[in-house]
Amino acid sequence: MRVGTAVLCLSVLASGVTAAAQASVADVAGSQAQGSARQGLSQGLSQANAALQAGEADKALSLLGNLLASLPSGSSDAAQVDNLLCRVRFMLEQWDAAISACQQAVRLDAGNSDYHLWLGRAYGEKAARASFLTAYSLAKQTRSEFEQAVRLDPANAPALSDLGNFDRQAPGVVGGGMDKAQAIAAQLDKVDAVGAHLLRGQMAEQQKDYAAAEWEYKQSIAEAGAHPAVAWDELAGFYARRQRYAEMEQAMHNVMNTAIHDKRAGAALYDSAGLLIESHQDPALAAALLGNYLDSPAKTEEAPAFIAHLRLAQLKQQLGDPAAAERERKAALALAQGYRPSQAFNANRSSAGTGPQQAKN
């Protein structure tokens, strides 16, 4: 009896060890699968963001669609996907779709400052195109989201800049006001001196104190250190609005010169070309700026490559080169098939009396 009991005990013990070993293997396998899934998500997000920055809207949408399909409904990880999806739709000027995706990102992760910032931007772009009553409601939502972004992260410089620019332009009835913009500029001093000078320059210009505005824009260049291209572009914009075109073009040449050494200068090249287009000045220089941007590694969602190709197509048409215009149109459509202005552009249409329109992002 005692031997039998011992055998039985050994058998039970062996079964327990086997079960424990199996459970351990299962835990390891589960952990490995979870780790593999997270690695796949991280890689997918990285690839989608790279496509977004490169202006490859169709590729980004495909990648993000696949990621969403692979995630459980309501997953906290989906917030990152929805935010990127919002930004692609924003780049494509699909404001309702952008708002919907950004709202979902905020629902899933309400504590993320950047998600509120992008939702505010989407509301703001739709407000700029809405009827008065709709725009009133959207403007209040815009400011609310910018304010929440700053509340969640007081060091979020883009959110501070957007809130400050909203306040300087918007009337008090929707929460704006120059006094509020001044307070935001003081907050920007602590986290982004260049942004603070730019905001003060815009406020001074709005109040028609042009000497003070020019001084602020020049101070932003002095503060910019190794990355002055954006500040030079803002000064060029000031000169364009004052119709000081010779100084504007000199500032743009400084944008081009500094862009050689400034990997963050892509948006400045793009915006400088847009200023030339808007002011009907030097289409050849505008084309050179866009060509430099498209050839650079500094492409960004702030300056969508497919819109740069479309602008370049319009400039080539204006300069009398319809074949080059058609190549640029096809390049734009290859990146974003659904972008309507590219679909509508006809490279062989006469451009007499009209300049290229500045595509708005």
N, C-alpha and C positions, 0 to 999 in steps of 0.2 A: 504494500500500500504506500509505503513511504517512497519507494523507488518510482512507482507510477505517478505519485503526486509530483515528484521532482521532474519527471519527464514532461508532465502536463504543464508545470510552471515554466519549464524551458521553452516548450512549444508556444505558450502564450506570450512569453517574453520575446521570442523570435518574431512572432507575428507583429508585436508592437513595434519592434525595431524596423521591420520591413515597411509597416504602415507609415512610421515616422519618416523613413528614408524616402518613400514615395511622395509624401506630403512636402518634404524638403525639395525634392526634384521639381514638383509641381510649382512650388513657390518661386524657385529659381527661374523656371521656364516662364512663369507669369511675369516676373520682374523683368526678364530679358525682353519679353514681348512688349511690355509697357515702355521699356527704355527704347526699343526699336521704333515704336509708334511715335514717341516724343521726338526721336531723332528725325524721323520722316517728316513730322510736322515742322520742325525747325528748318529742315532743308527746303521744304515746300514754301514756307514763309519767306525764306531768304531768296529763293528763286523768283517768287512773285514780286517781292520788293525790288529786286534787280531789274525785272521787266518794267515795273512801274517807273523807276528812275530813268530807264533808257527810252521811255515813251512807247514801249511795246504794249499798247493797251490790250490788243486781242490776246496776246500770249498771257498777260497777267490775268485777264478774265478767265481764261481756260484753266490756268493753274489754281486760281482761287476757287473756281467751281468744283474742281476735283477735291480740293481740301475740305470744302464744306460738306461734300457728299460723304467723306470718310469720317466725319466727326459726329458724335451723338448730338441729337437736337438739344439745344440749350447749353451745350458744353461751354465752360469758361474759356477754353482754347479758341472757340469760334469767334470770340470778341476780336482777336487779332486779325483773323481772316476778314471779318466784317469791316474793320477799320480800313484795311487795305482795299477792300472792294469799294468802300465809300470814296476813297481817294482816286481810284481808277475812274469811277463814274463822274467824279468832280472834274477830272482832267478831260473827260469826254463831253463836259457841259451838260450832263444828264442829271439835272438838279434834284428831281423827285427821287430818282433811284439812289443818288448819293445820300440824300436825307434819310431814306429808308434804311440803308445799310449802316449809316452812322448812328441812327437811333438804336438799332439792334446792338451795335458795339457798346453803346452807353448802357443799355439795359443789362447786358451781360457783365459789364465791368464799370460800374458807375464811379469808381474811385480813380479812374485813369484820366489825368489832366488832358493829354493829347486827344483822347476820344471826344471830349467836350469841345476842344478847340476846333476839330474838324467838323463836328456837327454845327457849330456856330458859323463856320465858313460856308457850309452848304446852305444853311438858312439865309445867310447874307447874300449869296449869289442869286438865290431864288427871289429874295426881296427886291433886288435891284431890277428885276424884270416883271414884277407883279403889279397889279392894280393898287390904287392907293390904300384901300381898306385891308387888302391882303398883306401889302408891304408893311403896314403899321404893325400888324400882329407878328409877322416874321422878323421885323427889326427888333422887337422886344425879346423874342426868342434868341435872336443872334447875340444880343448883349448878355442875356442871361447865361448862355453857354460859355461865352468868353470869360465872364465873371467867375463862373464855376471853375473853369480851367485854371484861372489865376488863384482862386481860393485853394484848390487842391495842390497847386505847386506854384508858390510865389516867385520861384526862380525860373519859370517857364517864359523865356524871353519872347518867343514868337506869340504866345498868348497875350503877354503884356503889350506888345506892339499892336496886335490886332484890336485889343480892347481900347488902347489909347487912340488909335486911328478912328475907331467907331465913335468914341466920345467926342473927338474934335469935329467930326462931320455931322453927327446926329443931333437933332433938337432934344431939349429936355423932356418932351412928352414921351419919348421912347427911351429915356434914361441917359442920353448923351449930355454933353456940356464941356466947354473949354476948361472950366475949373477942374473937372474930373480928369481931363486929358493931362493937365499940368501935374496932377497927383500921380498919374501913371508914369509920366516922364521921370519923376523923382524916384519911383520904384525901379525903373529901368536903369537909372544911374548905377545901381548896386550890382546889376547882373549883366548889362550890355550897354556900355558907354556909347558905342556907335549907334545903336538903336535909339538911345535917349536923344542924341544930337539930331538924328533924322526926324524923330517925332517933333522935337522943338522947332526944327526947320520947317516942317509942314504946317505947324500951328502958326508960326510967324508969317509964312507965305499966305495962309488963309486970312490972316488979319492985315494983309497988305503991308507988312513991315519987311520989305524985300531985302534991305541991307542986313537985318538980323537973320533972315532966312538963309542968305548966302553964307554968312559967317558960320551958322550952325552946320550947313552942309560941308563946308570946308573943314570944320572941326571934326566931323565924322571921318573924313579922309585921314586926318592926322592921327586919330585914335585907332584906325583900322589896322595899323601895323603891316603885317605880311599879307593881308587880305583886303586891299582897298578897292577892288573892282566894283563891288556893289555900291560903295559910297561915291565913287566917281560917276557911276550910272545915275545915282540920285541927283548929283550936281548937274549932270547933263540934262536931266528932266527939268530941273529948275530953269536952266538956260533956255530950253525949248519953250517952256510956258511963257518966258519973258521975251521970246523971239530974238534971243541973242545967239543966232545960229552958228556964228564962227566959234564962239566959246563952247557951244554945245558940241560941235564936231571935235574940238580939241580935247574935251573931256572924254569923248567916245574913243579917240585914239589912245588916251590913257587907259581906258578900259581894255582895249586890245593889247596894249603893251604889258599891262600888269597881269592879264590873263595867261600869258606865257608861263608865269611863275606861280600863279594862283589857281590851285585845283578846284576852288569853290567859285570860280568866276563865270561858270556857264550861264547862270540866269542873267548876269549883267550883260553878257554879249547879246543874248536873246532880247532883253528889254531895251537895250540901246538900239538895236535894229527896229524894234517897235516904235521907238520915239521918232526915228527918221521917217518911218512909214507914215505915222500920224501927222508929222509936220511937213510932209511932202518935200523932204530934203534928201539929196544924194542917194538915189536908189542903189548905185554901185557900191557905196560904203555899207549900206544896209545888207546887201547881198553878201558882202565880204564878212560882215559880223556873223550872219547866220551860217555861212559856210564854215567859219572858224568854230562856231559852236557845235555844229553837227560832226565836225572832224575831231572834236576834243573828247577826252574821257570824262568830262565834267557835266555830262547831261543829267538833268534832274526833272522831277515831276513838276517843279515850279515853272519849267520852260519845256512843255511837251515837245518831243522831237517831231511828232507827226504834224503839229502846228507849225513848227519851224520849217519843215519841208513844204507845207502849203504856202507859208509866207514867201519862201524862196521861189516857189513856182509862180506866184503872183508878180514878184519882182522880175523874174526872168521874162515873163510875158511882157511886162512894161518895158524892159530893156530890148525887146524885139527878138527874143530867142524862144519861140514856141516849142521847139524840140526839147530844150532843157527844162522848160516849164512842165511839159508832159512827164518827163522823167521824175521831177520832184513831186508831181501829183501822185504818180504811181508809188513812189517811196512813202508818201504820206498814207495812202490807202493800205499799203502792205503792213503798216504798223497798227492802223486803226480803221478797219473796213467800215465801221458804223459811224464815223465822224462825218456829219452831213455836209459841212462846208467843203470838204475834200471831194465828196461825191458830186457836188454841184459845180465845182470849178471846171471851166472849159479852157484848156491851154491855147486853143486856136481862136478864141473869141477876141475881137478887137479890144484893146485896152485904151484906146484913144480917149483922152479926157478923164480917165479914172486911174487912180493909183491903187495899189494893193490894200485891201482892208486889213486892219490889225485884228487878227483872231484873238479873242479874249479867252483866257484860261481861268 
